[in-house]
Amino acid sequence: MTPNWPLAAALAAAPFAVVLQNRVMAPIALAGMVGCVVLGWLRGWRPSGVPALAWPAIALLAWMAASALWAPEAGRALDGAARLAISLALAVLAADALGREAPSPFVAKAAAIGLALGILAAGFDHLSGNLLRGTVRGLPAWDVTLSFGLKNAGAVLALLLPLGVFAPSLPAWPRVALGLIGGAVVLILPGDSARLAVLAGLGTGLAAQFAPRLTRRALAAGIAAMVLGLPWVLNALLPLDAGGLPPSAAHRLLIWDFVSGRIAERPLLGWGMEASRAIPGGIGHASAAVLAEFGLTAQSGWFSSAQLLPLHPHNLALQTWLELGAVGAALMALLLAMLALRAEGGAASGAYAAGLVIAMLSYGAWQYWWVAALLLAAVAVPRIRSASALPS
């Protein structure tokens, strides 16, 4: 048995499993990567050294750990940095072990089958009023958390969908069907971030089929500019009239406005790893004056219970700046730009774009299950061998 098998098993299991419970994403991804390392070792593989892509990540992890010196909760900061370091090391080792194996279409087939099962499960659960998830959880009646949980499933499906759609080892018609049906299902699921991500992922993956170098360079330049410049762009744009936006979207703008102000207070070093949970004023609520500036006075009742910073900024760039300052932002921009330049083919570019959209609109930057999903996709992409064009 080769290291391709545990990777294939993780890709086949993850999409369906996250429909039932998103927290299983981390153990599935980590178990798959551990399996790759163990089987590789048994077959004679030994680590070949630290790849160039890992060095900016190592520097970023070191800075995260160092920021515990000024973080409000040093223990939480060190724990977060350690978790990320272990996960990254495992992903690097798994990718290295897989790299010595011959490419196999089996991995792409497993990814496509897993996606198909996940898409069917998510679509059925949504259209049936969450019958599947309610039954699994033993709930006698519908609960709002059932529908909310599908947002996480939609995010994972959007992230992994390009791996099946742009896998050149698979026949064209199943890939087209997977893209059309999978995209449609994610679009009807709750969660605006996942909807935007699936469109970005499929669109970018398609662009990479026809202009691969331009697509990679555009992704690299775009993410570098976004990570380095977003706080200052928001400072210039906000406040703005958000009265016509859904309350959740308007709340996101209030969060980002608050975070931009806190970034300006400690722009070089940041507040420390995992400090988003303890930023002064974060558990407060927008004042009447702030709501008026954003055109939200009429919705003041909704915002009376909405915190200015609920756990994290829901934006990778802003959380990096807030917690790790300009030093962390520069390292993050370098890491993500290097990854973009290595995202060869539709599967890699598409998954990168989808993950980027979600990272900029949802979840904490270091949220463990989501980081595990990103690492699984990163390890799988080279095995999909997606550099060739989608057949017509």
N, C-alpha and C positions, 0 to 999 in steps of 0.2 A: 504494500500500500504506500502510495507516494504522498507528500505533503499537500498535493492538490485536493485530496479527499476531505480533510477537515475544513479547508477553505470552502469547498463546494457545499459541504453540509451546512456551514454557517449561513451561506448565501441562500440556500434553499429554505432554511428554517426561519430566518429573521423576519421577512416581510409578513408572514402569517402570524408569527408569535407577537409582533408588536401591535397587531390589531387587537389582540387580547390584553396585552399589558406591555407598555413601552419599556418598563424597567428590565425586562428580560433581554433587551438589546445588548447591554453590557456583558452579561455572562455568556451569551451566545457568541458575540464577537471575540471576547477574550479566550473562550474555550477553543474556538476555531484557530486562533493564532497560536495558542499553546500547542495544539495538535500539529500544526505546521512545523513548529520548532522541534517537537519531540520526534516526529517521523523523519524530519530532515536529519536530525542527529543520529538516529538509528541507521540511516542510509549512508552515513559517512560524512555528512555536511559538517563544516565547522565555520564559525563566523569569519568573514573575510575582512573586517575592519569597519570603521565608521564611514558611511556614505556622506558625500558633500552636503546633501540636503539636510542631514541631521545636525550639522554644526550650528546653524542659527537657532534651531529648536533647543539644542543643549544650552546655548547662551541665554535664551529666553527663560528656560527652566531655572538656570542658575540665578537669574535676576529675580524671578518669582520667589525663590527661596531666600535670597538676600533681603527682599522687601519685607520679610517677616520682622526685621529689626524695627520697622516703623509702622507695621500694620496694627490695627486695633486689636486683632486676635491673632497672635503669633502662631499659636498651635494650629488654628484653622488654615493659616497661610502655608505653613510647612506641610500639613496634611494634603492640601490641594496640589501643591507642587510635587509632592512625592507620588501621588496617584497618577498625575499626568506623566511623570517621568517613567514610572513602571509601565504604563500603557504604551508610551512611545517606544520604549526599549523593546517591548514584546512585538510591536508592529514592525520595527526595523529588523529584528531577528527573523520574524516570519517571512518578510519580503526577501531577505537574504537567502533563507532556506529554499523558498520557492524559486528563486532566481536560477538555481542550478538544475532545476527540473525542466524537462522538455515541455513546451506549450501544449496544452490539452484543451480541446473544445468542450470537455466535460464540465469545466468551471463555468463557462458561458451558459451551457445548457442548464446547469443547476441554478444559476442566477435567474434565468428566464422562467424556469418552473416555479421557483420561489416567488418571483414577482407576480406570476399569474395567480398563484394561490392567495397571495396577500391582497391582490387587487379584487379578486372575487369575494374574499372574506370581508374586506372593507366596504365594498359596494353593497353586499347583502346586508351587513350590519346597519349601514346607514339607511337603506331603503326599508328595512324591516323595523325601524324604530329601536335599533340597538338590541335586537333579539339575541344575537350571538353573544355579545359581550355581557349582556344581562344574565343569560343562562349560565355562562361560565362562572360568573361571579356570584350566582345564587341569589340575585336580587328579585324579589317578587313583583316589583313595580319599576317603572322607568325612573331614572335619576339623571339629573343634568350632567353629572360627572361622566356618564356613559358616552354622551355625545362629545363632551370636551376631550375625552381620551382619544377620539379619532383624529384630532389635530396632530398628535404625535405620530400616529400611523401614516397620515398623509405626508408628513415631513420625511419619514424614512422611505416611503414609496417614491417620492419626488427625487430624493437623493440617489437611490439605487436604480431607478428606471432607465437612465442612459446606459447602464451596464448591459442590459438586455437588448435595448433598441439598437445600439450601435456596435453590437458584437459581430464582426465580419464572418466568424466561423458558423453562424446560424443562418438558415435560409431567410430570404428577404421577407416573405409574406408573414411569418410569425412575428418578426420584429416590427413590421408595420402595424400589425394588429395589436401587439403589445403596447406600442406607443400611442395608438389612437384610443384604445380602450382604457389603458392605464392613465393616460392624460385626462380622459373624460371623467373617470372615477375620482381622481384627485381633485378635479375642479368642482365636483359636487359635494365633496366632503367639507366639514367645517374647517376653517383655518385659512385666512387670507395669505399667510406666509407660504404655506405649502402650494397654494394655487399659483402664486407668482413664481415659486421655485420650479414647479414642473414645466411651466412655459419657458422659463429661462434655461433650464437644463436641456430640454428637447431642442429649443431654438439654437442654443450655443453648440450643442452636439452636431446639429445639422450644418451650422456654419463651419465647424471644424472639418467636416467632410470635404468641403470645397476650398476653404482657405485656412489650412491648419496653422501655418506660421503666423498669419495675421491674427487669428483668433487667440492664439497663446499670448502674443505680445499685447493685444488689447486687454486680455484678462489681467496680465501682470501689471501693466500700467494703470489700469483702472483700480485694482485692489490697492496698489501702493499709494495712489493719490487719495483713495477713500480713507484708508487707515490713518495716513499722516495728516489729512486736511479736514476730516469731518467735524471735529469739535469747533473749528474756527469758522467753517461754513455755517454751521448751525447757529453760532453766536451772531453771525451777520443776518441770517434769515429770520430767526425767532425773536419775538413772538409774531405769529401771523394768524389770520382769521381761520379757525378750525371749526366754526359752527356748523358747516355743512358736512363734516366728517362723521362717521360712526363714532360713538363714545370711546370704543377701545382704541381706535386710531388716534383720536384727539388726546387720549390719555398718554399714548406713546410719545406724542410731541411734548406734552408737559414733562414727562420723565426725561426726555432728551434735553429739554431746556434746563431743567434742574441739574442734570449731570454735567452739562457744558459749563455751568457756573462753578461747580465743585472742581472740575478739571483745571479751570483757570486759577484756582487757589493754590494748587500744587502741581504745576505743569511738568516739572522735570522728573521728579521721583514718583509721583502719584501717592495714593493713600495706603498702598500696600495690598498684597495679594489677598483676595476674598474680602476686601474692605467694603464692597458694595452693600453688604448686609448691615454695615454699621456706620454709614456716612451720616454725619450730623444733619438732622432735618429730613432724612430720608423717609421716616415713618410718618411725617406730617402730611398735610393736605394743602392743595393749592388755595391761596387766599382769594378773596373776592376780586382784588385788584388784578391778580394774575389771570383769573378766569375771564375778566373783562378784556384784558389785552389779547386773549386768544378767541374772543367772541363766543365764550362758553357760559355766559351768565345764565342763559335760559336753561342750561343743563346742570346747574349748580347742585341740584339734589343728587344726581348720579355721581358727581365728583366729590361729594362730601365724605365718602368713605374710601376714595381712591388715594393710595399713598403716592408720594412724589417719587419714591424709589423702592418699589416692592422687590426686594432681594437682589435684583440686577437690572442693568439698563436695557435689556433685550436688544443689545447691539454689540457685536464683537469689538468694533473699533473703539466705541465709547468706553466699554468696560476695560479694554486694554489701557487706554489713556487714564481713566479714572484710577485704576489700581496700580499700574506700573509706570505711568508717566511717559515722557518723551522717549526715554531709553527703551522701555518695553514696546512702545508703539513703533519705533524704528526697527527693532528686532522682529516684531510681528510682520511689519510691512515687507522686510527682506525675506522672511520665511515664506509668506504667502505668494510673493512675486516669483520666487524660485520654484515653488510648486506649480504655479501657473505656466511657467516656461517649460516645465517637464510634462505638462498635461497633453500628451500626444494622442490624437484621435478623438472621435466623437464621444466615446464612453468616458474618457478622462476629462475632457473639456466640459462635457455636459454635467457630469457628477460634480465637478468643481464649481460650476456656475450655480447649480441647484443648492449645493451646500453653502455657498457664499450668500445667496439670497436669504436663506433661513438664518444663517449666523448673524446677518445684519438686521433681522427683524424679530427674531424669537430666541428664547432660551438664554441661559447664562453661558458665557464663553467657555467655562470649564465644566459645564454640566456633564456628568460622567457618562450617562447612557448615550448622549448625543455625540460626545467625543469618540466613544467606542464605535458608533455607526460610521463616523467620518474615517476612522482608522481602518475599519473593515473595508470600506470602499477604496481607500488608498492602496491597501494591500492587494485587493482584487483586480484593480484596473490593469496592471501589467500582464496579468494572466488572461485577461479578456482579449488582449492583442487587438486593440481597436484602431490601429493606425490607417487601415485601408478604408476606401470610400464605401458608402452604403450603396449596394447594387440597385439599379433602377428596376 
